[in-house]
Amino acid sequence: MSAFLVLSEQSRHKILFEKLSNTLMGDWYFIDNKSNFNLQIISQINPLYIFIPHWSYKIPLEITERFACVIFHMTDLPYGRGGSPLQNLIVRGFKETKLTAFRCIDELDAGPVYCKATLILSGTAEEIFKEADQLVMKLIFDIIQNDLTPKEQQGEVVSFQRRTPQQGDIILLTTLNNIYDYIRMLDADGYPNAFIDSKYFKLNFSNASFENNELTAKVVFKELNNDS
């Protein structure tokens, strides 16, 4: 019986793992800690695939050369290689994207593609990530059940730069649409919220709603430490 491994730092992907292990034949394993992701442990598991819905670290070459490591990236590769794909898409006005399943190689986001699925970019970042998790499961089913062979990426390469927390400042935005997009695209666990800094306070925004040309949001005031 084949073995499969799900690699992710996100606790929500334990639910994805449980659904996969209860639905697809095979021995399923879950790793969420960098110290447990090494060649010795992976060799003992000997997975047919290592599925990686979220991982912040570079996958060692000694592992990618021996095992099929499948990464899920929220752009229509080769468009959008690089960091902060969701935020970079939304600030560029995209309403939908492709979730791409591709094999990890040494070059960032450049590996051959197994398959893609359409992802709608509406709602908060948290809601989009949950929808993406459903698509990850669909793509994993497709890869395993149809024994897909990855194909080299085709098209023009467009790279994204990882966005910094400072880029969440909404003070200079000039439309309600843009403010809404900034708040929602940063509204997820582990992300720094959209914000405005005043002289004495930092205002953090979340839970945005935009209807009838009226924008509402939850605002949290945090007192700044000023020497003056």
Secondary structure, 3 states (H helix, E strand, C coil): CCEEEEEECCCCHHHHHHHHHHHCCCEEEEECCHHHCCHHHHHHHCCCEEEEEECCCCCCHHHHCCCEEEEEECCCCCEEEECCHHHHHHHCCCCEEEEEEEECCCCCCCCCEEEEEEEECCCCHHHHHHHHHHHHHHHHHHHHHCCCCCECCCCCCEEECCCCHHHHECCCCCCHHHHHHHHHHCCCCCCCCEEEECCCEEEEEEEEEEECCEEEEEEEEEECCCCC
